[in-house]
Amino acid sequence: MDFDEFLREQLSGLVRFAGVLTADTYLAQDLTQDALVRAHARWSRIGRMDRPDLYVRRMITNGYLSWRRRWAVRTIQPVADADRLSRATVPDPAVRLADQDQVMALLATLSRRQRAALVLRFYEGRTDEEIAAILGCSAGTVRSHVSRALAGLRERVRDDQPTDATLEVS
Amino acid sequence: MINNDSVRQALGTLERFAPAEDEVLAGLRTGIVRRRKRRQVASVVGVAGAAGMVALGVVYVAPGRGGDGGTPPAATAGTTPTTSVKIATPPAAPVLPFTVGWTPEGYSSQIWEAGRTDGSVQYTGTKDFQAVVVWISAKPRPAAQDGDSEEPTTVAGRMGVIRRLAPDSKETQFIWQLDDGRWAMVGGRAPTVQLATLRRVAESVTTKPTPLTAPFSLTTLPDGYQVASWSGGSDQPFSGSLTICRTVSEPLAGTLAPDCIGVSLHDGTAPAVTLRKDSSLKNPQEIPMDREQVIDGVLTRAPADGTEAVAQVDAGHWASAVSQAAGVDLLRQVVASVRS
């Protein structure tokens, strides 16, 4: 597969993945471009891989996890305001989770690696093995990330709605 | 009730943050062109013709060797001496041209860049988006843009501004001038990083230099070249980089001046090819790194245009030296002198 063919097949999914992962359009664009520029330079090797799509997702995810930024740019990246979660007053946690801004706030309370694992599992529908390849860890560690991420969300919701909140996470 | 489907649906709402594909493609083309230009050579300068360069060492040619790196080979018996350059002393270790006297608890230096007058460092905490950037330069910080707001303040008794960047005014920067006239910026994202935290970091910045650990070393520095800047940290696409130039320029420009050589250390195995494409992403060309010479017992490889040289430093690292005009022989000398 050459680089142009890869772009035609994968670019749409990559930008959506980066958008969901970061919840920040500019950061998503930055990370996607950066990963693709570097992938382009190494395409002779990446293009021969069995799953170049996973490898490029790994590059995007690594960029997100390490949050590498150029110094010359004028900002460091926007971030969802995690404090807004604790100030939330919507009584039904299900409603709150469905609220887009609250979702950002909830996700901002997780570690980046946990959030990446959640996005790969529940948004992209990846298997443990695929997520492990992207995150560079074992499948067991992936399951741990996902479990802890869900537990973290559950605790957050319970903290805000301790009386009647029922959360089922499987 | 919340279940996996709820989480899936909630994450799906974040698709709205996906960037436009055409904008990503435009940025990709720009990035590729920039990378390509950085690696291009206007002309290959023969070392023999370069002023000030005198043959001293012994360089061997290993014709016909292929492969894509691996451990550094020993010099091949029976190979032919070719050329060499005058070598001076190892480059000076990096020194951050300022000191940050206080950072929030749990924050650590993640990435840094250090020139003679300009430098920057990013400190990150253990939680998401905890990041504080300290940036010092002889050049003023870029002016505010539409939508930014500024309010006057003082930092360590000197006049400055608090700039809040558009669109949401949460990106906050303290900007002021240090005692020696350089400009300083301390930035972070509110409220993850509190204004009081940024102020305390800013108040702790002094002009005193801070020695840093070099991410790698060179055994020698080419004659006539000086260290322009170092970069390093735990959050780099490579282990670190060094820019050496005949005319020292400050970092942060994002480009490599023609009289400079960029040296970097990477994890893994040195590549066998370098890829070149035009700005439309058409007609990709793999340029083999097949011009081999052994320099001081280290196999170096370069493409035909002589813009780059690579060498395997050890089993886990390879080094690259790139320049628009230095010439492949000098690049080989430099890359062969890299030590991890």
Interface residues (C-beta under 8 A of the other chain):
Chain A: D2 F3 D4 L7 L11 S12 V15 R16 A18 G19 V20 T22 A23 D24 T25 Y26 A28 Q29 T32 Q33 D34 L36 V37 R38 H40 A41 R42 W43 S44 R45 S66 W67 R68 R69 R70 W71 A72 R74 T75 I76 Q77 P78 V79 D81 A82 D83 P93 A94 L97 A98 Q100 V103 M104 L106 L107 A108 T109 L110 S111 R112 R115 L118 V119 F122 Y123 L150 L153 R154 V157 T166 L167 E168 V169 S170
Chain B: M1 I2 N3 N4 S6 V7 R8 Q9 A10 L11 G12 T13 L14 E15 R16 F17 A18 P19 A20 E21 E23 V24 L25 G27 L28 G31 I32 R35 Q110 I111 E113 S120 Q122 T124 K127 D128 F129 A131 V133 W135 P142 Q145 L165 D168 K170 E171 G187 G188 R189 P191 T192 S234 D235 Q236 P237 L252 A253 G254 P271 A272 V273 T274 L275 K277 L281 K282 P284 E286
